[in-house]
Amino acid sequence: MENPEVDAAMATPDATPDSTVEGSQSSVTFVKSQEQEKEQDKEKEQDKEKKNKQDEDQESIISSLLSHLEPGGGSPRTPKRVLAFVRVKPSAHFAQDIIKLGSDNKSIDIYIQKSPKGGIVNNSQTDWSFRLDGLLHNASQEMVYETVAKDLVSKALQGYNGTIMCYGQTGAGKTYTMTGAASEYRDRGIIPRAIQQVFKSAAEFLNILVSVRISYLEIYNEALFDLLAPALGRGCKDAQLAVMDGPRGVYVKGLSIHPVSHEEEALHLLFEARGPKYSRESRGCGRWPREEAEKREGETNRVIAEHSLNKNSSRSHCIFTMYIECRSRDYTNHKCLKSKITLIDLAGSERLSKTGSEGQVRVEASYINKSLSFLEQLVIALADPKREHIPFRQSKLTHVLKDSLGGNCNTVLVTNIYGEAEHVEETLSSLRFATRMNWVTAEPAPNEPFFRETSVKALEEEIQLLKRELIMHDTLANRSSTSYTPLTTTQRAEIRSQVQKYLRGVIEEIDIVNVRQIQEVFRQFKVIVSQQEEEVENRLWSKYGLGHRDVASESDLSSDLHLAEAQAEEKQEGKGRTVEKDEDLGQDSNQGTLETGSFPTSLVPDGKKGAKEEDVKEKSESPPSDPIRDGSSPSQSPTKDLDEEEEGGDQDSDEEASVTSSEDSQFRSPPSKKEAFELFKKEAGREISRIFRENRTILLSRKKRSHSVAQRINHLKQQTEGVREALEAQKRKRSQEGEYVDEKGRVIIDEKEFSLIRKLKELKEEHRAGFAELQDLKAEIQYCQQLVDKCRKRLISEFEIWYKESFLIPEDVREALRPGGNIRPGMIPLNRITCLDEDEQERFERLQETALPDCPGSVSFYRARMKTDRRQSFSRTVAALRKMCRKPGTVSANGKKKAPSFLPIT
Ligand SMILES: Nc1ncnc2c1ncn2[C@@H]1O[C@H](COP(=O)(O)OP(=O)(O)OP(=O)(O)O)[C@@H](O)[C@H]1O
């Protein structure tokens, strides 16, 4: 028992002292006497003993289920009603005259004054009475869990499916009940507590091995989303998700299900599901304003929106499922008991007039209300024993819940209501729903233990049967020689040789034999193509003197890129030749994500002056130095000598002057990106810049050659046309003048015509050769273009990192990053920076000191929370860095002792 939690809930200022039920709770103020404390200790001891006993019982129940020949013990099923609880949201304005909570903690009466608008004869009903399975008023999260979920979860370990669903008006506390507040351990909701209970029980079982998998589905505007989708270029709509009816019940095709081996892992997935995997936009639900999007980045995965009743209103239904499998640890029998716990947080019903929703939020609301009304229709049908057709397929939500409501499942509904008078109408309709749900009956029974060996055997038999059918079919179709066994090595080699012969033109066709053979033929084609590709690449690579091909580094190039900078680079590089203006460069850069215009110009951080010639020389021979490790500033201004050495006088003199003059200043703001980029090309990015330039030169020369070959071909074409016309004229002349023939009747042509024919032939050959050369050149150009693009991307991405490290990370952070660590020169992973963000670690340590001694069970919760916080901090830092690029003058390159706001400190 976590008593502090209960005490705190009792002491909440939201308590409503006058209402019957909570009057007896909230007015309790007690000073613990020693005796009371002793009694509590004793109770705790007894609780512990009772729990141990229960665990033992549970294990023996599972064992007996696994060893029973007849699943479920063959006992008759006893119909059971769905349990319905009501949770009242704490309020300082509890409408005690309108809402009366029964002293039995099970009934709730609503009294509404007759409306004066009803006229003299006013028959509208004014009193309602509801009787449910329990009222949760001013109840702590722990109490709620103990009441509604604990038993259901332990039953799930015994093979019973279980469903808990939170229903209610928007803002009434469904998400708080189901997931809870993520910041405080004691405020965690049903899902984290259920995870904890399952793993805790599993750890205590001696002979039973429990494996757990989880999935998290979201239904938003009648579309399905996987909240745990494994790196989907995450953020894509899961078009492939679909609700299907299978032989073992309903399932969602394409939904990822994640095995989890301990509590922390499961909690981490739960918290991460609230990470920035999806953007609102990617679900087609409209774009957040930019400020809002930045605020939300790293906060929530589930679609939320703000309206007058809830700042973080969930706009979707979420279904968290735990799939549990129990089997005997020593494998004495091969049965396995499967069950699932389905935890549903529905989106809140809302009256548009009350929430004042507009635009997209209004559209969402209409989807929500529609799907909730389908749910209500379903519940009405389920509650009516005479109904033959149950409308499960009316909406995605009702379809998904087909085997989770009633049926053979333990089902619990928590209806969340407000206690205020202004919401009494919605409260009434929520209570009506609860009552209807309470009428639904279920016949819970443990799922049939699944016998692995038996099912494997059944499948093998099925395969044998199908093979026999196939043989019979082949015999009837006169194809008796076909074999369906997997290919042997010799058969594979035979197919490979056939493919090679086919490619060489030795054989015209490859005979089709069966599916395996066709697949092998394709596989061999693929192998040959990729071998050839590699060969060609290697040849070109060495031809252009790029040294050994480093496949790993090629893949590095796919980092975050900014095309505009690349164009700027290209223009800058081409300056010597095409004489382009600096303004063009600036404009181009501004079109991309990088905004060069926003920083003060000609600014270089201090401490960079006086680079000696030896240093420069050293640098020119060694790979780009790590500015952090060696202590020198990365943006050290190049000397004039270096400019000359590097650019061979190719540099614009104006620019040189501006860079050189910047040396003299002591600056507090980072230099403009344009300037920094020039600097980078001369220092840290010198090597990649050189390769880029070389590749581009080769590309240009190939383009030039291709151009001249094309011109030559055109010229040849014109010449050919001329000769062809002359030849035609000659032929016409010959036929007009009369033709000479020899004794064999062959036409005799004169010398001029003969030379024209010869010339035509030569021209055609030349044309063909030119055309072939042009084709080769095109292939080369394409390849060179790719190389240039790759180099450009690399140059920019490395520059981006270098720039952030050199100018946007304050000196003290750089200082802290310096010792130890595996940091590649010029590449400080940003997550290293966020690791420095001591707040998470410190907070955890603080919690360990304070909270953990009372609740040792909270370790997993806080660890998982911390992991998620770190990831979110990282996202926020990156977002903040991006933002800084847009806002001029917000960060100084040095001189700040305190971490700036982009390193989040909470
Ligand atoms: N029992 C409670 N104790 C303390 N705070 C609560 C309680 N119930 C709800 N809240 C608070 O009320 C606010 C709204 O709750 P919540 O988001 O859970 O509502 P909801 O029913 O899920 O709303 P929606 O349907 O719009 O998503 C939250 O800030 C939550 O922390």
The ligand as a MOL file (V3000), in Angstrom:
LIG
                    3D

  0  0  0     0  0            999 V3000
M  V30 BEGIN CTAB
M  V30 COUNTS 31 33 0 0 0
M  V30 BEGIN ATOM
M  V30 1 N -8.8900 12.4290 -10.7220 0
M  V30 2 C -8.1220 13.4300 -11.1130 0
M  V30 3 N -7.2460 13.9720 -10.2650 0
M  V30 4 C -6.4520 14.9930 -10.6410 0
M  V30 5 N -6.4500 15.5350 -11.8780 0
M  V30 6 C -7.3100 15.0290 -12.7730 0
M  V30 7 C -8.1920 13.9690 -12.4350 0
M  V30 8 N -8.9220 13.6930 -13.5360 0
M  V30 9 C -8.5220 14.5360 -14.4880 0
M  V30 10 N -7.5600 15.3400 -14.0340 0
M  V30 11 C -6.8780 16.3980 -14.7980 0
M  V30 12 O -7.8250 16.9880 -15.6780 0
M  V30 13 C -7.2460 17.2750 -16.9330 0
M  V30 14 C -8.0360 16.6020 -18.0550 0
M  V30 15 O -7.9720 15.2090 -17.8500 0
M  V30 16 P -7.7970 14.1710 -19.0360 0
M  V30 17 O -6.9080 14.7010 -20.0910 0
M  V30 18 O -7.4750 12.8730 -18.4240 0
M  V30 19 O -9.2860 14.1820 -19.6090 0
M  V30 20 P -9.8740 13.2850 -20.7680 0
M  V30 21 O -11.1770 12.7980 -20.2890 0
M  V30 22 O -8.9000 12.2770 -21.2050 0
M  V30 23 O -10.1160 14.3810 -21.8650 0
M  V30 24 P -10.2120 14.2310 -23.4650 0
M  V30 25 O -11.3120 13.3030 -23.7370 0
M  V30 26 O -10.4800 15.6080 -23.9350 0
M  V30 27 O -8.8890 13.7110 -23.8830 0
M  V30 28 C -5.8160 16.7820 -16.8680 0
M  V30 29 O -5.0110 17.8790 -16.5810 0
M  V30 30 C -5.8010 15.8230 -15.7030 0
M  V30 31 O -4.5400 15.7800 -15.0810 0
M  V30 END ATOM
M  V30 BEGIN BOND
M  V30 1 1 1 2
M  V30 2 1 2 3
M  V30 3 2 2 7
M  V30 4 2 3 4
M  V30 5 1 4 5
M  V30 6 2 5 6
M  V30 7 1 6 7
M  V30 8 1 6 10
M  V30 9 1 7 8
M  V30 10 2 8 9
M  V30 11 1 9 10
M  V30 12 1 10 11
M  V30 13 1 11 12
M  V30 14 1 11 30
M  V30 15 1 12 13
M  V30 16 1 13 14
M  V30 17 1 13 28
M  V30 18 1 14 15
M  V30 19 1 15 16
M  V30 20 2 16 17
M  V30 21 1 16 18
M  V30 22 1 16 19
M  V30 23 1 19 20
M  V30 24 2 20 21
M  V30 25 1 20 22
M  V30 26 1 20 23
M  V30 27 1 23 24
M  V30 28 2 24 25
M  V30 29 1 24 26
M  V30 30 1 24 27
M  V30 31 1 28 29
M  V30 32 1 28 30
M  V30 33 1 30 31
M  V30 END BOND
M  V30 END CTAB
M  END
